[in-house]
Amino acid sequence: SHFDLLNLALLGAQLLLFFLLPSYLRKPFFLVYFAFWRLAYDAGLGWVLTRQSKRRWIVKEVQRLGWLDEKRNPKMRDWIRKQLQGKMGQDYSFDALPLEYNTWLLFRQVVDIILLNDFLAYCMFAFSCFRVPNGLSIPVHIMRWIGGIAMIGFNLWVKTEAHGVVKDYGWYWGDCFFQRGNLVFDGVFELAPHPMYSVGYAGYYGLSLIVGSYPVLFVSLAAHAAQFGFLVGFENPHIERTYGQRKPIAQRTPLRRTPASESSSRSQSVSSLADLTTPSATEGETATETEELQTETETEFEGTAKQEQMMKKAEMSAALTPATAVTRRHRSAFVTQHDLMNTYFRQDTIILRNIDLFRASDLKLVLLLFYMVVSAALPPLSVGATRGLYFANALCWVLFHSVGLGLLLRAQSQHKFLVRHFMKHYHYPHDDRGDGAVVEAFANWKAIYNLSLCMTW
């Protein structure tokens, strides 16, 4: 097709310039050229696909311009049809397929130009920076090359496997244009979140290792960061728009307190409600066989629409029992925005602000910083001084373990000191009767005790 000829001309021009340009011009030229194609991918395609996902902008523009309308723009339509028919198989019928599908095929030709030129421009820039690092032994050079080739091979494997799972439909964002059934993400998608955008760029770092260039490494980091920007700016919002907002597992089924005095009939109705709203372990294991939406976060999230559907079914089922009114009366009160902020932001440690030595994580942070600072500040010590330092360290930990923790346990036993500390400084639901503070205090106590025990020995 003409798109292929344009693509081959651009790729060939890159190869020709690589050999013709002097070295002092080759590096800056291909750096700028790669930046252009990287921006065309992450910023350009991200902007266009976002508009298509939200408002079907590409399809509407093709309709407005009449590119696929035989009456309004027959020449453009015939040209596009020839380009697409040459790329597709014999079973492809340009006239029989809907506008959205043909628009997607046209969009794919542009994407191919961007992807291939982006890849080759990066390789040309990397090869322009090739050098043999000085001061390294032959075994280190061999390991550098083996590691780099292994990372590039891993990159190719991830991309190939990912394409085998999502096919062309997912690879070229077909769900922005039309819906073609369910998305199923398995195989390599179980290796890492968004493998095409995360571990699928390991080849960048492998090639940086082979060419032995820090500029290539820094450009790789910047390009990879831009790809994550594409993921955050377009891909994730598009998935949420198309398939429903993701919801944590813990929010799938609202938990209700059941007073012990309730009748057994109400217990049965609540049990049936839970059965309807919570998928069983078997359903989770065979999820790929159902017709429900599958995403790579399916084991952690589910769509809001599906959740609301299930809740409606549950409420209808519960309405059949006379205990529904009792169930509704005992529902938990809604929490305020203040409660939510204090639930998820629990006086978090920021640098050394909000340090709480009764929280195991904060105590470990302080100890880590203390040991690092002391080890860096100490002058060279003799054997005797080193032995004395270790003795003092062991003595401090024995005293902390036996005396310090003993006093803390005594205060907790007599005055509930530790539990009161957590109740004073952290937010808990109004109706939890102090259970949350007890659990959190005990969990932190166990971690501190284990830390002290290990350091003492």
Secondary structure, 3 states (H helix, E strand, C coil): CHHHHHHHHHHHHHHHHHHHCCHHHHHHHHHHHHHHHHHHHHHHHHHHHHHHHHHCHHHHHHHHHCCCCCCCCHHHHHHHHHHHHHHCCCCCCCCCCCHHHHHHHHHHHHHHHHHHHHHHHHHHHHHHCCCCCCCCCHHHHHHHHHHHHHHHHHHHHHHHHHHHHHHHHHHCCHHHCCCCCCCCCCHHHHCCCCCCCCHHHHHHHHHHHHHCCHHHHHHHHHHHHHHHHHHHHHHHHHHHHHHCCCEEHHHCCCCCCCCCCCCHHHHHHHHHHHHHHCCCHHHHHCHHHCCCCCCCCCCCEECHHHHHHHHHHHHHHHHCCCCHHHHHHCCCCCCCHHHHHHHHCCCCCECCECCCCCCHHHHHHHHHHHHHHHHHHCCCCCHHHHHHHHHHHHHHHHHHHHHHHHHHHHHHHHHCHHHHHHHHHCCCCCCCCCHHHHHHHHHHHHHHHHHHHHHHC
